[in-house]
Amino acid sequence: MPFANRAGRRIHYQVEGEGPPLLLHHGFTSSLEAWRFFGFAPALRARYKVIMLDALGHGLSDKPHDTGAYAQEQRCRDVTAVLDELGIERAHFFGYSMGGWVGYGMVRHAPQRLASLILGAAHPYADLSWDGFKEIDGSDPEAFLAAFETLLNEAITPQVKMLIRANDLVALAAAAKQPRPSQEDLLPQMQMPCLLFCGDADARHAAVQRCAELLAQGEFVSLPGVTHFGGLMQSVLVLPPVLDFLGRQAAL
């Protein structure tokens, strides 16, 4: 089982397929298994070397209880540690939700490693919705779930709640306390091809669309009737524009 080591912490990753490298970064409370479960990995590995990681605090990666371990720059270093482990200089980056937040961070901290960006349900503007986790320490699963539903502005299904409860909620609460200030200053630096998408039933839809319109090579796809959680579950809607976008990129 492969791990990349960075700053004494282990980041679990898996690789499938052959072709241009494509790194997939999941969202908060999820894991790399989501890319398989919702059909992304099977479709993408036919054309790309698909690199999936468990973000720190998730899946089989280490789960520190220190908020500082989850700073955006640290998460970007975790990504580059995986790429370094595989000897990959540049990759396409596909991040959803928290993974998209890490994608913006890559623009600041490691732009030379990016061939293109695919960002789902993530924008660079200040996001105060995470402030709801300030008093959450993870010891009370119900309080954690209530804060998460408030952040998402949508109800979480019983099945998803069961999956979330199986996590180390103390680690995830520490991660959630990371502030999300504006990163609008990054927009002029985002000169690489960028595909942004978001469900129109997601509260972030307008902000994601506005961001795409300001990018030098930005494209936006709206997913009708799709919520924030639904954006990663609806691979039948997401994969066609993603595959089209990737197919138009220059060879690495």
N, C-alpha and C positions, 0 to 999 in steps of 0.2 A: 504494500500500500504506500504510494509515494507521498512524501512530505517535503516541503521547502522549509528551511530553517532561517528565521530572521530574528535577531535580537533575543535569541534564546527561546523563541516561540515557534511552534510548528504550524504550518499552513498546509492542510490536506488538499490535494488536487488530483484530477484524473484527466487522461487524454484519450480521445477517440478520433479515428479517421485520419486521412492524409490530405494534404493540400496547404493552401495559405493558412497561417495560424489565426485563429479566432478565439479570443478569450471571453468567456461568459461569467458575469458576476451577478449573483442572485441578490434578492432584496432582504430586508430585515425580517428575522425569524425564520427564514427559509434555509435552503442548503443546495448543494450542487445537484442533488437528486431531483429537484424540481425541473431542471432542464430535460431530464429523461422522462419524468412522469408526464409532463405536459406536451411531449412530442418534439421538442426543439432539437435535442441531441441526435435522435435518429435521422432527422431530415438534414441537419447541417453536416454531419460527419461524412456524408456521401461526397461532399465537395471540399471540405475544410478539415484542418487539424483542429479539432474542437478541444479547448483547454477549459476545464471547469474547476473552480476552486470553492472550498468552503471558507467563507469569510471568517476572520477571527471572531470567536464567540459563537460560532455556528457549526453544525455538522460534526465532523471529526477533527476539526482544527482546535487548537488550544483555546481555553475560555477564561482568560484573566478577569478578575473582578475590579480592575483598576480602570476608571474612565479614561485616563490618559492613553491607555493602550489602543483606544479606538479612534484617535484623532484621524482626520482625513488624510493627512500626510503619512501617518503610519499605515493606513489601509492601502495607500498607493505603493508604499514600500513592500507590502505583502504581495501585491500584484507583480511588481518588478522582480521580487525574489523568485516567484514561480517562473516567470519568463527567463530569468537568469539560469535557473536550475535546468531549464530545457534548452538553453543556448539560443534563445529567440531574441533578436534585436528589436523587431517591430511586429505588431499584431493588430488586427482589427479588434476593437473592444465593444462588447455588447453588454450593457448593464441595465438592470431593471430596478427602479425605485432607489433603494439605498445603493444598489450597484451603479445606477446613473449618477448619484452624488459622487461616488468614487471616480466615475468617468470624468466629471468636471475637475476633480482633484488631479487626475492624471494630466490634464491640460496644463495645470499650474506646476506640478512637481516632476513630470516625466513626459513632456510632449513628444520627445524624440522616439518614444516607444510606440506611438500611436500611428497606425496607417489610416484608420477611419474610426468614427464613433457612431454607435447606435445606442440611443438613450431612451429608455421607456419610462414614462410617467415621472420624469425628473426634470427640474428646472433650476436655474442658478440664482433665483431670487431668495431673499431672506424668508425663512420658514420657521415661524414661531410656534407651529403646532407641536413641535417636539418638546416645548416647555411643559407640557402636561406630564412628562416623565420626571420632572425635577424632584417630586416627593415620592417616587416609586423606587423601591430598592429590590424588587423581585421576590420578596418573601411571601407576598400575597398574590397568587395567580389571578384571582378575580380582579384585583385592583390593576394589575398589569394589563389584563385584557381590556378593561374599561378604558384605560388611558390610550391603548392602541386603537380602539374603535373611535375614540374622540379624535385622535390624530388623523385617522383615515377618513373620517366623516362618513363611515358606513358600518353596517353590522357585520360581524364575523360569524360564519356558519359554525354550527357545533363540530363538524368534522375538522375544520381548520383550527378551532380552539383546542381540540384534542392534540393536534400536532404541535401547536405552540406550547402547550403545557409540558410537553416532553423535553423541551429545551432547558438549558441552565438559565433560568430567568434572572438570576442575580447578575450573570455576565451580560445578558441582553439589556437589563436595566442600566447597567454601567455604560454600555454602548450607546443607549438612547439618550444619555445625558450630554452627549457631544453637541455643542451649539451648531446651528445651521445659519450663519450670517450670509449676507448677500455675496455672490461671486460674479456679479454683473461685469466686473472689470475683466473677466476672462473672455467675454464675447469677441472682442477684436482679435484675440489670440487664436480663436478657433477657426483656423484657415483650412483645416483638413475637411474632407467630406463628412457630413453629419446627417444622420437620419434620426429624427425625434418622432415618437408616437405616444399617444395617450387616448384612453377611453373618454368619450364625451360625457359619461356619467361619473367621471373622476373629478374631484374638486380642483385638481391641478391642470386641467385641460387648457384653459385659457392662457395660463402662464407658460406652459410648454409650447403652445402654438406661437405665442408672442416671441419667445426665445428663438425658435426656428426661423422666424421671419427676419431676425436680425443677424443671422449667421451668413458668412460669405458663401458657403456651400451647403446651406441648410435645407433640408426637406422635412415636411411634416405629414404624418398620417394620423387621421382621426378614426378611432374605432367606435362605431355606432353602438350605443347601449351598453358599453363595457365600463365596469367600475375599476377601482384601483387594483384590487385583488384579481379581478377578472382579466386584467391586461396580460398577465403571465399565463393564465389558464387558457386563453383563447389563441393557441398557436395556429389554428386554422385561419385566423384573421391576420396574425402578426407575421407569420412566415413568408407569405408571398411578397410583401414589400421589402422585407429584410433580405430575402434571396435576390430580388431584383436589384436592390441597392448594392449588395456585395458583388454581384455579377458585373456591375459597371465600374468597379474599382480597378486600378492598375495593379498588375502583378507585383507581389512583394519581392 
